[in-house]
C-alpha cells in the first residue's frame, strides 16, 4: 500500500473540516496567514483564514445543506490538485456572484469543480478554484437551460440493449456482440480495477478473463429501470471458480454475488457502465478473506 501523503491529508481537511464544517479553528491551523483563495467567478480574492471563513459562512448561509466532496487527488511536491463534487439547496440567504447578490431560489444544484492547492511548511498558502458556474446558474434558474434534444432511443430500446449486454456478452461470451452494441469509446468502471477498462480490445480481454475464471458464469437482471439515456440494473451472478481471479487461484467454489450497474447510452450504443458489487463477499467466497 502506498504511503499516505501529508499534503493530500491537509487538502482533505480543507474540504471536510473547513468547507463542509465551517471550522474556523482548523482554518487558522492549516491555512497560512498569507493564504489567498481565488475563483474566476469572484472579482476579488479572499485573503487569510478569516477572509476565507467569511466565504464559507456565506456559502452555508445561502445553502444550509452545502457540501463539497473530493473525488480524485493528484499530488507532487508542494501541489495538490483535487476534483470534487459540490452542491446544496438555495433556501437561505443571498449568494454572492459576479452577477450580484442572488436571492434564495429554493433550487438544488450539484456541480463539478477542481481546486489547486499550494502547500508550504505544513500550511496551505494558496487555493485556486475552478467550478462549473454556468451549470450552477442554470440549476438555480438564473440562466435559462437550453431545451434538451429529443431522446435518440426509447427507454424500452435502451433496456433491451442492456439485456443483450448481460445475456450475449457477459453470460454467453459472444465477443462479436461487443462492437455491435458498445461504443468504440466504451468504458467499464468498477472498484476492483485500478483504472477504467476502455475500448473494444480491453473489454474483450476483461470478458475473457472473467469467463476463464468462471466458465459457467451467468448474469441475471433482478430489477431494471430506464430514464433518459440511463439504465440502472440490479443483478446477480453465479458461477464456478475454475481459474485465477483477482489474485485468487481456482478453488472450485460455487459463488453468488450481487451488484448494481448504471449504463449510459448514446446514439443507440452503450458508452459506459459504472459497476458496484459485493466485492468483499465475493473475496470471502473465493477464500481470500476469512468468512
Residue frames relative to the residue before (quaternion, step in Angstrom):
aa qw qx qy qz dx dy dz
X 1.0000 0.0000 0.0000 0.0000 0.00 0.00 0.00
X 0.4919 -0.6743 0.4634 0.2975 3.57 -0.91 0.94
X 0.5411 -0.6172 0.4602 0.3383 3.55 -1.12 0.73
X 0.5404 -0.6205 0.4556 0.3396 3.55 -1.11 0.71
X 0.3408 -0.7332 0.5580 0.1867 3.53 -1.11 0.74
X 0.4032 -0.7460 0.4646 0.2550 3.64 -0.52 1.09
X 0.6318 0.5280 -0.3479 0.4484 3.60 1.07 -0.59
X 0.6186 0.5115 -0.3437 0.4875 3.59 1.08 -0.67
X 0.6332 0.5325 -0.3335 0.4519 3.58 0.97 -0.82
X 0.6441 0.5160 -0.3133 0.4698 3.57 1.04 -0.81
X 0.6497 0.5117 -0.3130 0.4670 3.57 1.00 -0.86
X 0.6345 0.5217 -0.3388 0.4587 3.59 1.01 -0.75
X 0.6322 0.5177 -0.3317 0.4714 3.60 1.03 -0.76
X 0.5871 0.5790 -0.3525 0.4425 3.59 1.07 -0.75
X 0.7228 0.4326 -0.2502 0.4773 3.56 0.84 -1.00
X 0.7600 0.4232 -0.2296 0.4365 3.58 0.67 -1.09
X 0.7859 0.3626 -0.1887 0.4639 3.58 0.81 -0.99
X 0.7252 0.3756 -0.2505 0.5198 3.59 1.06 -0.62
X 0.7400 0.4239 -0.2528 0.4571 3.58 0.58 -1.13
X 0.7592 0.3858 -0.2163 0.4775 3.60 0.83 -0.96
X 0.7848 0.3444 -0.1698 0.4865 3.59 0.92 -0.91
X 0.3399 -0.7667 0.4843 0.2490 3.59 1.23 -0.33
X 0.2989 0.7891 -0.4855 0.2284 3.57 1.14 0.66
X 0.2950 -0.7926 0.5108 0.1543 3.58 -0.26 1.28
X 0.6134 0.5556 -0.3549 0.4349 3.61 1.04 -0.72
X 0.6558 0.4893 -0.3087 0.4850 3.59 1.00 -0.81
X 0.6017 0.5572 -0.3621 0.4431 3.59 1.01 -0.72
X 0.6930 0.4492 -0.2774 0.4909 3.60 0.92 -0.86
X 0.6309 0.5461 -0.3327 0.4395 3.60 1.16 -0.53
X 0.8334 0.2529 -0.1040 0.4802 3.60 0.75 -1.00
X 0.6537 0.4586 -0.3339 0.5009 3.63 1.21 -0.13
X 0.4849 -0.6592 0.4954 0.2914 3.56 -0.97 0.89
X 0.5913 -0.5561 0.4343 0.3905 3.61 -1.13 0.50
X 0.7052 0.4267 -0.2528 0.5066 3.60 1.19 -0.59
X 0.2740 0.8018 -0.4935 0.1961 3.59 1.29 0.23
X 0.0538 -0.7786 0.6252 0.0013 3.56 -1.10 0.89
X 0.0979 -0.7756 0.6225 0.0358 3.56 -0.93 0.98
X 0.0164 -0.7991 0.6008 -0.0156 3.56 -0.82 1.01
X 0.0227 -0.7560 0.6539 -0.0179 3.51 -1.20 0.73
X 0.5209 -0.6803 0.4004 0.3248 3.62 -0.68 1.01
X 0.6870 0.4955 -0.2916 0.4444 3.59 1.08 -0.64
X 0.6721 0.4149 -0.3093 0.5296 3.62 1.24 0.00
X 0.4649 -0.7302 0.4208 0.2713 3.61 -0.65 1.04
X 0.7925 0.2295 -0.1187 0.5525 3.60 1.04 -0.66
X 0.5001 -0.6467 0.4718 0.3302 3.62 -1.05 0.64
X 0.3641 -0.6712 0.5898 0.2625 3.55 -1.32 0.35
X 0.1420 -0.8406 0.5223 0.0196 3.57 -0.61 1.14
X 0.8332 0.2066 -0.1778 0.4811 3.51 -1.14 0.83
X 0.6774 -0.4931 0.3481 0.4205 3.61 -1.21 0.36
X 0.6830 0.4937 -0.3077 0.4417 3.58 0.88 -0.87
X 0.6332 0.5256 -0.3323 0.4609 3.58 1.01 -0.77
X 0.6731 0.4887 -0.2993 0.4675 3.57 0.98 -0.82
X 0.6287 0.5227 -0.3390 0.4654 3.60 0.96 -0.79
X 0.5896 0.5650 -0.3652 0.4470 3.59 1.10 -0.63
X 0.6451 0.5076 -0.3114 0.4787 3.58 1.00 -0.84
X 0.6565 0.5154 -0.3115 0.4542 3.57 0.90 -0.96
X 0.6557 0.5081 -0.3116 0.4634 3.59 0.95 -0.85
X 0.6193 0.5305 -0.3423 0.4668 3.58 1.06 -0.71
X 0.6563 0.5162 -0.3111 0.4538 3.60 0.95 -0.88
X 0.6924 0.4565 -0.2811 0.4828 3.58 0.90 -0.91
X 0.6098 0.5413 -0.3552 0.4570 3.57 1.14 -0.53
X 0.6884 0.4579 -0.2723 0.4923 3.57 1.04 -0.78
X 0.7840 0.1667 -0.0529 0.5957 3.56 1.03 -0.91
X 0.2484 -0.8141 0.5014 0.1554 3.64 0.05 1.19
X 0.7315 0.3585 -0.2281 0.5333 3.61 1.16 -0.51
X 0.2005 0.8225 -0.5104 0.1509 3.60 1.18 0.52
X 0.0718 0.7754 -0.6254 0.0498 3.57 -1.08 0.78
X 0.0489 -0.7501 0.6570 0.0575 3.52 -1.33 0.42
X 0.0839 -0.8295 0.5518 -0.0203 3.57 -0.57 1.19
X 0.3682 -0.7248 0.5364 0.2266 3.63 -0.63 1.08
X 0.2154 -0.7859 0.5709 0.1005 3.56 -1.02 0.89
X 0.7961 0.0021 0.0440 0.6035 3.60 0.82 -1.02
X 0.0735 -0.7830 0.6156 0.0502 3.55 -1.14 0.69
X 0.0744 -0.7531 0.6527 0.0360 3.53 -1.14 0.82
X 0.0147 -0.8236 0.5654 -0.0409 3.58 -0.72 1.07
X 0.1680 0.7477 -0.6338 0.1047 3.53 -1.17 0.75
X 0.8348 0.0672 -0.0733 0.5415 3.56 -0.87 0.92
X 0.8065 -0.2331 0.2050 0.5032 3.56 -0.83 -1.06
X 0.6666 0.5434 -0.2782 0.4278 3.60 1.25 -0.07
X 0.0196 -0.7408 0.6703 0.0380 3.52 -1.29 0.61
X 0.1037 -0.7704 0.6270 0.0508 3.57 -0.86 1.01
X 0.0795 -0.8151 0.5736 -0.0147 3.56 -0.86 1.01
X 0.2201 -0.7149 0.6472 0.1468 3.52 -1.09 0.85
X 0.0019 -0.8292 0.5571 -0.0446 3.58 -0.83 0.96
X 0.2908 -0.6794 0.6322 0.2327 3.49 -1.43 0.16
X 0.0090 0.8048 -0.5931 0.0234 3.58 -0.92 0.87
X 0.1254 0.8104 -0.5649 0.0916 3.53 -1.12 0.58
X 0.1013 0.7782 -0.6175 0.0527 3.52 -1.38 -0.10
X 0.4472 -0.6699 0.5285 0.2684 3.53 -1.37 0.14
X 0.3561 -0.7715 0.4941 0.1842 3.56 -0.68 1.14
X 0.2399 0.7804 -0.5334 0.2211 3.55 0.27 1.32
X 0.6401 0.5488 -0.3164 0.4348 3.60 1.27 -0.03
X 0.8262 -0.2028 0.1771 0.4948 3.51 -0.99 -0.93
X 0.7193 -0.4323 0.3083 0.4479 3.58 -1.30 -0.09
X 0.3496 -0.7002 0.5859 0.2104 3.54 -1.25 0.62
X 0.3517 -0.7352 0.5441 0.1993 3.57 -0.81 1.05
X 0.0975 0.7891 -0.5972 0.1058 3.59 -0.68 1.12
X 0.6559 -0.4889 0.3870 0.4255 3.56 -1.32 0.12
X 0.6498 0.4877 -0.3137 0.4915 3.59 1.26 -0.30
X 0.6514 -0.4818 0.3161 0.4936 3.57 1.31 0.14
X 0.6932 -0.4456 0.3452 0.4492 3.54 -1.30 -0.10
X 0.1931 -0.7811 0.5888 0.0767 3.54 -0.82 1.10
X 0.3331 -0.7607 0.5254 0.1854 3.57 -0.52 1.19
X 0.7073 -0.4896 0.3107 0.4043 3.56 -1.25 0.56
X 0.2140 -0.7896 0.5686 0.0863 3.55 -0.91 0.99
X 0.4074 -0.7140 0.4694 0.3222 3.59 1.20 -0.48
X 0.5661 0.6211 -0.3679 0.3980 3.57 1.32 0.01
X 0.3808 -0.6866 0.5731 0.2348 3.54 -1.25 0.62
X 0.0370 -0.7852 0.6165 0.0456 3.58 -1.15 0.61
X 0.0125 0.7466 -0.6630 -0.0540 3.51 -1.34 0.36
X 0.0072 0.8151 -0.5759 0.0622 3.56 -0.75 1.08
X 0.4708 -0.6164 0.5493 0.3110 3.50 -1.41 0.23
X 0.0764 0.7867 -0.6122 0.0207 3.53 -1.21 0.49
X 0.2044 -0.7537 0.6067 0.1487 3.53 -1.33 0.15
X 0.1249 -0.7789 0.6126 0.0481 3.54 -1.14 0.73
X 0.1708 -0.7639 0.6175 0.0773 3.55 -1.03 0.91
X 0.1202 -0.8112 0.5716 0.0286 3.57 -0.52 1.23
X 0.1566 -0.7202 0.6634 0.1291 3.53 -1.23 0.64
X 0.0782 -0.8155 0.5730 -0.0236 3.56 -0.73 1.13
X 0.0499 0.7893 -0.6083 0.0669 3.55 -0.83 1.01
X 0.8528 0.0300 -0.0595 0.5179 3.55 -0.99 0.95
X 0.7240 -0.4837 0.2465 0.4256 3.56 0.94 0.92
X 0.7024 0.3918 -0.2788 0.5249 3.59 1.23 0.29
X 0.4611 -0.6577 0.5198 0.2909 3.55 -1.16 0.65
X 0.1621 -0.8171 0.5492 0.0676 3.57 -0.66 1.10
X 0.8029 0.0804 -0.0370 0.5895 3.60 1.18 -0.45
X 0.0341 -0.7603 0.6485 0.0164 3.53 -1.15 0.75
X 0.0729 -0.7820 0.6190 0.0065 3.56 -0.66 1.17
X 0.1107 -0.8262 0.5519 0.0229 3.55 -0.60 1.15
X 0.0314 -0.7383 0.6722 0.0463 3.51 -1.26 0.62
X 0.0193 0.8098 -0.5839 0.0549 3.57 -0.92 0.89
X 0.5544 -0.5872 0.4751 0.3494 3.53 -1.33 0.33
X 0.0874 -0.8415 0.5326 0.0234 3.57 0.42 1.24
X 0.5988 0.5535 -0.3674 0.4474 3.60 1.05 -0.68
X 0.6612 0.5005 -0.3003 0.4714 3.57 0.95 -0.90
X 0.6116 0.5504 -0.3379 0.4571 3.57 1.06 -0.80
X 0.6962 0.4802 -0.2773 0.4559 3.57 0.81 -1.02
X 0.6399 0.5160 -0.3260 0.4669 3.57 1.03 -0.74
X 0.6940 0.4828 -0.2867 0.4507 3.57 0.88 -0.95
X 0.6816 0.4564 -0.2882 0.4940 3.59 1.14 -0.55
X 0.5312 -0.6738 0.3803 0.3453 3.58 1.28 -0.02
X 0.4409 0.7008 -0.4561 0.3263 3.59 1.25 0.25
X 0.7596 0.2031 -0.0988 0.6099 3.56 1.11 -0.80
X 0.5049 -0.6606 0.4478 0.3290 3.64 -0.83 0.86
X 0.3861 -0.6976 0.5562 0.2341 3.55 -1.09 0.78
X 0.4733 -0.6647 0.4817 0.3195 3.63 -0.78 0.92
X 0.5418 -0.6237 0.4500 0.3391 3.56 -1.02 0.76
X 0.4313 -0.7113 0.4971 0.2468 3.55 -0.83 1.03
X 0.4903 -0.6471 0.4857 0.3238 3.59 -1.01 0.74
X 0.6095 -0.5436 0.4208 0.3949 3.55 -1.18 0.46
X 0.5782 -0.5958 0.4176 0.3693 3.61 -1.02 0.72
X 0.4681 -0.6864 0.4851 0.2726 3.57 -1.02 0.84
X 0.7824 0.1287 -0.0519 0.6071 3.54 1.15 -0.68
X 0.5112 -0.6417 0.4759 0.3169 3.55 -1.19 0.51
X 0.6682 -0.4773 0.3791 0.4267 3.54 -1.30 0.26
X 0.6508 0.5223 -0.3209 0.4481 3.58 0.97 -0.84
X 0.6493 0.5071 -0.3202 0.4676 3.59 1.00 -0.80
X 0.6556 0.5069 -0.3167 0.4615 3.58 0.97 -0.81
X 0.6514 0.5002 -0.3212 0.4715 3.59 0.97 -0.79
X 0.6287 0.5287 -0.3363 0.4604 3.59 1.04 -0.74
X 0.6200 0.5428 -0.3316 0.4593 3.58 1.06 -0.78
X 0.6629 0.4850 -0.2985 0.4860 3.58 0.96 -0.88
X 0.6059 0.5572 -0.3525 0.4452 3.60 1.05 -0.69
X 0.6570 0.4938 -0.3054 0.4808 3.58 1.01 -0.80
X 0.5866 0.5732 -0.3612 0.4437 3.58 1.07 -0.72
X 0.7176 0.4428 -0.2615 0.4697 3.59 0.78 -1.01
X 0.7427 0.4301 -0.2460 0.4504 3.57 0.79 -1.00
X 0.7661 0.4063 -0.2259 0.4438 3.59 0.59 -1.17
X 0.7660 0.3694 -0.2064 0.4839 3.57 0.82 -0.98
X 0.7844 0.3817 -0.2070 0.4428 3.57 0.51 -1.18
X 0.7520 0.3826 -0.2278 0.4860 3.64 0.92 -0.84
X 0.7907 0.3116 -0.1608 0.5019 3.61 0.96 -0.80
X 0.4017 -0.7569 0.4510 0.2496 3.60 1.22 -0.14
X 0.3396 0.7350 -0.5186 0.2747 3.61 1.06 0.65
X 0.2114 -0.8404 0.4889 0.1004 3.55 0.17 1.32
X 0.5921 0.5839 -0.3726 0.4119 3.60 1.14 -0.54
X 0.5990 0.5748 -0.3584 0.4270 3.60 1.20 -0.45
X 0.5025 0.6785 -0.4173 0.3361 3.60 1.19 -0.51
X 0.7338 0.4108 -0.2495 0.4801 3.60 0.75 -0.98
X 0.6019 0.5786 -0.3528 0.4225 3.57 1.21 -0.42
X 0.8320 0.2282 -0.0928 0.4970 3.61 0.85 -0.90
X 0.6827 0.4398 -0.2977 0.5020 3.60 1.24 -0.14
X 0.4972 -0.6344 0.5076 0.3044 3.56 -1.14 0.69
X 0.6069 -0.5725 0.3935 0.3860 3.64 -1.06 0.58
X 0.7070 0.4315 -0.2618 0.4955 3.60 1.13 -0.57
X 0.2416 0.8233 -0.4907 0.1519 3.59 1.29 0.14
X 0.0810 -0.7884 0.6096 0.0148 3.55 -1.00 0.93
X 0.1686 -0.7571 0.6284 0.0588 3.55 -0.95 1.04
X 0.0416 -0.8266 0.5597 -0.0408 3.57 -0.45 1.25
X 0.1401 0.7795 -0.5893 0.1600 3.57 -0.65 1.16
X 0.5642 -0.6480 0.3828 0.3394 3.65 -0.88 0.83
X 0.6531 0.5371 -0.3318 0.4181 3.63 1.08 -0.56
X 0.6753 0.4092 -0.2971 0.5369 3.59 1.28 -0.07
X 0.5023 -0.6982 0.4117 0.3011 3.63 -0.76 0.96
X 0.7865 0.1262 -0.0608 0.6015 3.59 1.14 -0.60
X 0.6115 -0.5274 0.4155 0.4187 3.62 -1.16 0.38
X 0.3604 -0.6848 0.5896 0.2315 3.55 -1.17 0.68
X 0.0391 -0.8543 0.5141 -0.0653 3.56 -0.28 1.31
X 0.8068 0.2915 -0.2249 0.4622 3.55 -1.02 0.86
X 0.6963 -0.5072 0.3305 0.3856 3.52 -1.31 0.47
X 0.7042 0.4910 -0.2921 0.4215 3.58 0.69 -1.08
X 0.6707 0.4954 -0.3026 0.4617 3.57 0.90 -0.93
X 0.6863 0.4703 -0.3072 0.4621 3.60 0.92 -0.81
X 0.5783 0.5558 -0.3768 0.4633 3.60 1.07 -0.61
X 0.6578 0.5187 -0.3037 0.4539 3.55 0.95 -0.92
X 0.6529 0.5094 -0.3207 0.4597 3.58 1.00 -0.80
X 0.6517 0.5090 -0.3243 0.4595 3.60 0.91 -0.89
X 0.6514 0.5041 -0.3182 0.4693 3.61 0.95 -0.82
X 0.6328 0.5297 -0.3176 0.4670 3.58 1.01 -0.83
X 0.6641 0.5023 -0.2986 0.4663 3.59 0.93 -0.93
X 0.7214 0.4417 -0.2552 0.4683 3.58 0.90 -0.91
X 0.5724 0.5385 -0.3898 0.4800 3.61 1.19 -0.31
X 0.6643 0.4915 -0.2955 0.4795 3.56 1.08 -0.76
X 0.7918 0.0979 -0.0151 0.6027 3.58 1.04 -0.87
X 0.1771 -0.8465 0.4890 0.1141 3.64 0.33 1.20
X 0.7497 0.3654 -0.2092 0.5106 3.60 1.11 -0.61
X 0.2485 0.8108 -0.5038 0.1645 3.59 1.20 0.40
X 0.0316 -0.7885 0.6141 -0.0070 3.54 -1.03 0.85
X 0.2185 -0.7607 0.6026 0.1024 3.54 -0.88 1.06
X 0.0516 -0.7806 0.6226 0.0187 3.57 -1.00 0.87
X 0.3025 -0.7410 0.5715 0.1810 3.56 -0.77 1.05
X 0.2399 -0.8043 0.5351 0.0961 3.57 -0.64 1.19
X 0.7741 -0.0047 0.0266 0.6324 3.56 1.09 -0.76
X 0.0502 0.8051 -0.5898 0.0378 3.58 -1.00 0.67
X 0.0586 0.7789 -0.6231 0.0404 3.56 -1.10 0.75
X 0.1999 -0.7770 0.5901 0.0896 3.54 -1.23 0.58
X 0.0575 0.7611 -0.6447 0.0421 3.53 -1.19 0.74
X 0.8217 0.0186 -0.0435 0.5680 3.57 -0.69 1.04
X 0.7557 -0.3226 0.2597 0.5073 3.56 -0.79 -1.04
X 0.5799 0.5649 -0.3769 0.4500 3.59 1.23 0.49
X 0.0664 -0.7463 0.6595 0.0601 3.53 -1.26 0.62
X 0.1363 -0.7682 0.6212 0.0734 3.56 -0.96 0.93
X 0.0319 -0.8063 0.5902 -0.0232 3.55 -0.94 0.93
X 0.1925 -0.7274 0.6493 0.1109 3.55 -1.01 0.92
X 0.0139 -0.8476 0.5248 -0.0766 3.57 -0.55 1.19
X 0.2099 -0.7176 0.6362 0.1903 3.50 -1.41 0.12
X 0.1318 -0.7596 0.6254 0.1200 3.55 -1.26 0.42
X 0.0580 -0.7517 0.6544 0.0578 3.50 -1.29 0.54
X 0.2301 0.7707 -0.5744 0.1522 3.54 -1.12 0.64
X 0.4455 -0.6740 0.5269 0.2638 3.53 -1.36 0.19
X 0.3923 -0.7522 0.4900 0.2003 3.56 -0.73 1.12
X 0.0966 0.8329 -0.5306 0.1243 3.59 -0.08 1.33
X 0.7697 0.2267 -0.1688 0.5724 3.60 1.27 0.12
X 0.6900 -0.4768 0.3358 0.4288 3.57 -1.26 0.38
X 0.0757 0.7851 -0.6117 0.0610 3.55 -1.05 0.83
X 0.8425 -0.0877 0.0001 0.5316 3.54 -0.71 1.17
X 0.7531 -0.4056 0.1969 0.4791 3.54 0.98 0.94
X 0.6201 0.5342 -0.3493 0.4562 3.59 1.24 -0.18
X 0.3641 -0.7280 0.5314 0.2347 3.64 -0.66 1.03
X 0.6907 -0.4898 0.3345 0.4136 3.56 -1.25 0.49
X 0.1493 -0.8023 0.5755 0.0535 3.57 -0.95 0.97
X 0.4037 -0.6964 0.4897 0.3350 3.57 1.15 -0.54
X 0.4545 0.6985 -0.4438 0.3295 3.58 1.29 0.02
X 0.3635 -0.6714 0.5950 0.2510 3.53 -1.20 0.65
X 0.1170 -0.8187 0.5611 0.0356 3.57 -0.69 1.08
X 0.0653 -0.7478 0.6574 0.0663 3.50 -1.33 0.47
X 0.0194 0.8054 -0.5884 0.0685 3.54 -0.81 1.02
X 0.2328 -0.7581 0.5963 0.1244 3.54 -1.31 0.43
X 0.0919 0.8018 -0.5880 0.0547 3.56 -1.17 0.55
X 0.3063 -0.7061 0.6003 0.2173 3.51 -1.40 -0.01
X 0.1180 -0.7746 0.6192 0.0508 3.57 -0.99 0.91
X 0.1078 -0.7399 0.6546 0.1117 3.54 -1.24 0.56
X 0.1875 -0.8015 0.5662 0.0436 3.54 -0.65 1.23
X 0.1708 -0.7328 0.6463 0.1270 3.56 -1.24 0.63
X 0.0967 -0.8161 0.5697 -0.0081 3.56 -0.79 1.07
X 0.0580 0.7784 -0.6229 0.0519 3.56 -0.97 0.94
X 0.8458 0.0762 -0.0872 0.5208 3.55 -1.08 0.81
X 0.7032 -0.5076 0.2688 0.4191 3.57 0.98 0.85
X 0.7003 0.3943 -0.2833 0.5233 3.58 1.22 0.31
X 0.5040 -0.6393 0.4886 0.3139 3.57 -1.19 0.62
X 0.1798 -0.8119 0.5483 0.0887 3.59 -0.69 1.06
X 0.8071 -0.0442 0.0037 0.5887 3.61 1.16 -0.37
X 0.0678 -0.7489 0.6540 0.0826 3.50 -1.35 0.39
X 0.1836 -0.7481 0.6310 0.0920 3.54 -0.89 1.04
X 0.1322 -0.8217 0.5543 0.0017 3.55 -0.70 1.17
X 0.0922 0.7540 -0.6503 0.0108 3.54 -1.11 0.70
X 0.0238 -0.8163 0.5726 -0.0731 3.54 -0.78 1.10
X 0.5894 -0.5378 0.4497 0.4015 3.55 -1.33 0.03
X 0.0530 -0.8531 0.5188 0.0185 3.58 0.54 1.18
X 0.6036 0.5543 -0.3608 0.4454 3.60 1.08 -0.65
X 0.6720 0.4882 -0.2915 0.4745 3.58 0.93 -0.92
X 0.6207 0.5437 -0.3407 0.4506 3.58 1.05 -0.75
X 0.6811 0.4772 -0.2960 0.4699 3.59 0.89 -0.90
X 0.5868 0.5401 -0.3757 0.4720 3.61 1.14 -0.47
X 0.6682 0.4978 -0.3037 0.4620 3.59 0.96 -0.86
X 0.6788 0.4642 -0.2824 0.4940 3.59 1.17 -0.54
X 0.5299 -0.6754 0.3820 0.3422 3.59 1.29 0.04
X 0.4487 0.6888 -0.4578 0.3386 3.60 1.25 0.15
X 0.7617 0.2071 -0.0978 0.6062 3.55 1.09 -0.84
X 0.4865 -0.6661 0.4614 0.3266 3.65 -0.77 0.89
X 0.4568 -0.6859 0.4998 0.2667 3.55 -0.98 0.88
